Amino acid sequence: KDSRFVGLRMRDRPGGDEFFTDAVWRDLAILEEKGLSLDVLINNFSIDEVTEVAKRLPDLKIMINHLGGLNITNDPFDEKWKEAMEKAALHENVYCKVSGIFQRAGVKPTPKNRSFYSPVFKVVFDAFGEDRIVYGSNWPVTDRGGSYSEQLKIIQSYFDPDIHPKLFRENAVKFYGLD
């Protein structure tokens, strides 16, 4: 009943591989019925599982957190990750949060150059487009890899300023049903 409550975040996986029980599907259906949202922290879930939830509950708004959980390194990223993100993005109810870039960096010290993150940003933007990406600060966790302003500068410099209103505000307002 509290308007500040906009949804849930799936973070942990009680029950391990047996997480998606009838009770969980029933609860997710309640979220969908009430027009609430589901944020998914990919560390304990797969993008393929997000796609399955999106298929079964096409009106449930689902947010993939932290660029789909990819461990970003100097090596080419896993093509399976790219394919899974593209498959998830086929579902109009799935969005992706551009967040946690320093935490996703599998290189230390954490890179502060845009070019390190650009291939991942490109996959996310190409898959979800300008209307289904949302900026997330991930502050104060961001401070573990660099300053908030360093992260913000990298993201602002990659994405065209024409889409900044959507990335930094409008898409979140739409997704979370905010005023």
Backbone torsions as a table, in degrees:
resi	resn	phi	psi	omega
1	LYS	NA	-19.4	-179.7
2	ASP	-79.5	121.5	-176.1
3	SER	-64.8	-15.5	177.3
4	ARG	-76.0	-16.3	179.2
5	PHE	-85.9	112.2	-176.1
6	VAL	-112.9	-7.5	179.4
7	GLY	161.8	-165.0	-177.6
8	LEU	-124.2	160.6	173.6
9	ARG	-119.6	122.0	174.7
10	MET	-84.5	114.7	-177.0
11	ARG	-120.5	-53.1	-179.2
12	ASP	-97.6	167.8	-174.5
13	ARG	-131.2	68.8	176.7
14	PRO	-58.1	134.7	-178.5
15	GLY	93.1	-3.7	176.8
16	GLY	57.9	-128.2	-178.3
17	ASP	-64.6	-17.4	-179.3
18	GLU	-95.3	22.5	-175.5
19	PHE	-62.6	-44.9	-174.4
20	PHE	-80.3	73.0	178.2
21	THR	-84.8	173.0	175.6
22	ASP	-57.4	-37.3	-179.8
23	ALA	-65.3	-40.3	178.8
24	VAL	-65.7	-44.8	178.6
25	TRP	-61.2	-38.8	178.3
26	ARG	-63.7	-43.6	-179.9
27	ASP	-66.0	-40.1	177.1
28	LEU	-64.1	-36.5	177.7
29	ALA	-65.6	-33.4	176.3
30	ILE	-65.2	-42.8	175.5
31	LEU	-56.1	-47.1	-179.6
32	GLU	-60.7	-47.0	-178.5
33	GLU	-60.2	-35.9	-177.7
34	LYS	-88.4	0.7	178.6
35	GLY	73.1	23.4	179.4
36	LEU	-91.6	177.4	-174.5
37	SER	-119.3	163.9	177.8
38	LEU	-129.2	115.9	171.8
39	ASP	-93.4	138.1	-178.2
40	VAL	-122.1	119.5	173.6
41	LEU	-85.7	111.9	-169.6
42	ILE	-68.7	-14.9	-179.4
43	ASN	-49.4	-41.3	-177.2
44	ASN	-107.5	2.2	-180.0
45	PHE	-133.1	158.8	178.3
46	SER	-102.9	158.1	176.2
47	ILE	-64.2	-33.4	176.7
48	ASP	-62.3	-35.0	176.3
49	GLU	-67.5	-37.5	175.2
50	VAL	-59.9	-43.5	179.4
51	THR	-61.9	-39.8	178.4
52	GLU	-64.6	-43.3	177.0
53	VAL	-62.2	-42.6	179.8
54	ALA	-61.8	-37.6	178.0
55	LYS	-67.3	-47.2	-175.5
56	ARG	-73.1	-28.2	-177.1
57	LEU	-130.8	74.3	-171.6
58	PRO	-67.1	-12.7	177.5
59	ASP	-102.4	2.3	176.5
60	LEU	-82.9	123.7	178.1
61	LYS	-77.3	121.9	-175.0
62	ILE	-121.4	130.3	178.5
63	MET	-114.2	117.8	171.8
64	ILE	-79.6	121.7	-178.5
65	ASN	-84.8	155.0	168.8
66	HIS	51.5	51.1	174.4
67	LEU	55.1	33.6	176.3
68	GLY	74.5	17.9	171.6
69	GLY	72.9	13.2	-179.4
70	LEU	-68.0	136.4	172.5
71	ASN	-83.5	108.9	-173.8
72	ILE	-87.7	122.7	178.2
73	THR	-131.2	-173.6	176.0
74	ASN	-79.2	-11.8	178.6
75	ASP	-79.8	156.4	174.0
76	PRO	-57.7	141.2	-178.3
77	PHE	-76.0	162.6	-178.4
78	ASP	-65.4	121.1	179.1
79	GLU	-61.9	-27.5	178.1
80	LYS	-64.3	-36.4	176.1
81	TRP	-61.5	-47.9	-180.0
82	LYS	-58.9	-47.5	179.8
83	GLU	-62.9	-40.3	178.9
84	ALA	-65.1	-40.8	178.1
85	MET	-64.2	-43.5	179.3
86	GLU	-63.4	-38.4	178.5
87	LYS	-66.5	-43.7	178.2
88	ALA	-62.7	-40.1	-177.0
89	ALA	-67.9	-15.2	176.0
90	LEU	-65.1	-18.9	179.5
91	HIS	-93.5	117.0	-175.0
92	GLU	-62.8	-16.7	179.8
93	ASN	-87.5	1.7	-179.1
94	VAL	-106.5	129.6	177.9
95	TYR	-118.6	170.0	176.4
96	CYS	-133.8	134.1	179.1
97	LYS	-91.7	126.3	174.9
98	VAL	-87.8	94.1	-172.8
99	SER	-156.7	165.2	173.0
100	GLY	64.2	29.7	-174.2
101	ILE	-64.6	-38.1	179.6
102	PHE	-69.5	-34.5	178.9
103	GLN	-72.2	-27.2	-179.6
104	ARG	-81.7	-14.1	-179.1
105	ALA	-69.2	122.5	178.0
106	GLY	-95.8	24.4	-178.9
107	VAL	-128.2	136.0	176.6
108	LYS	-123.0	139.8	-4.5
109	PRO	-65.2	156.4	-177.2
110	THR	-61.4	123.6	179.6
111	PRO	-62.4	142.9	179.3
112	LYS	-116.2	13.8	179.5
113	ASN	-102.1	138.7	-178.0
114	ARG	-56.8	-37.8	-174.7
115	SER	-60.5	-28.5	178.5
116	PHE	-64.0	-37.6	-175.3
117	TYR	-95.9	-16.0	-173.5
118	SER	-54.5	-43.4	180.0
119	PRO	-60.2	-36.2	179.5
120	VAL	-72.7	-43.7	176.5
121	PHE	-56.8	-41.0	-178.1
122	LYS	-62.9	-46.0	178.9
123	VAL	-58.7	-47.2	-177.8
124	VAL	-63.7	-45.7	-178.7
125	PHE	-66.6	-43.1	179.5
126	ASP	-62.9	-36.4	-178.1
127	ALA	-77.4	-46.7	-171.4
128	PHE	-99.2	-20.4	179.5
129	GLY	73.0	179.0	-175.2
130	GLU	-74.3	-14.2	-176.8
131	ASP	-95.3	-7.6	-177.8
132	ARG	-130.6	31.0	170.3
133	ILE	-119.3	144.3	-176.6
134	VAL	-136.4	132.2	175.0
135	TYR	-75.5	138.3	172.7
136	GLY	-131.9	131.5	-174.9
137	SER	-72.3	-36.2	-173.3
138	ASN	56.6	24.4	177.6
139	TRP	-80.1	139.3	10.4
140	PRO	-92.5	0.0	-178.8
141	VAL	-58.4	-33.0	178.2
142	THR	-51.5	-35.6	-175.9
143	ASP	-62.1	-15.5	177.9
144	ARG	-68.2	-26.4	-177.6
145	GLY	-113.3	-12.1	-178.2
146	GLY	167.9	-180.0	-178.0
147	SER	-80.9	157.1	175.8
148	TYR	-56.7	-43.2	-177.2
149	SER	-66.1	-32.6	176.7
150	GLU	-65.8	-44.4	178.4
151	GLN	-63.1	-47.5	-178.8
152	LEU	-58.9	-42.8	-179.5
153	LYS	-61.8	-42.0	178.9
154	ILE	-61.4	-47.4	-177.7
155	ILE	-68.4	-44.2	178.4
156	GLN	-60.3	-38.1	-176.3
157	SER	-74.7	-24.8	179.6
158	TYR	-79.1	-48.0	-173.6
159	PHE	-84.8	135.6	-178.2
160	ASP	-55.1	133.0	179.9
161	PRO	-55.2	-25.7	178.9
162	ASP	-63.8	-25.7	179.5
163	ILE	-100.0	-0.8	179.7
164	HIS	-54.0	-42.0	178.6
165	PRO	-57.7	-38.3	178.6
166	LYS	-71.9	-49.2	-177.0
167	LEU	-60.6	-43.3	-172.1
168	PHE	-95.0	-6.7	-179.0
169	ARG	-152.3	-62.9	-167.5
170	GLU	-58.5	-42.9	-179.5
171	ASN	-66.4	-35.3	176.5
172	ALA	-67.4	-42.4	178.5
173	VAL	-58.8	-46.0	179.1
174	LYS	-64.4	-50.9	-175.4
175	PHE	-60.9	-48.8	-175.6
176	TYR	-86.7	-2.5	178.4
177	GLY	67.0	40.3	-177.2
178	LEU	-90.4	163.4	176.5
179	ASP	-85.0	NA	NA
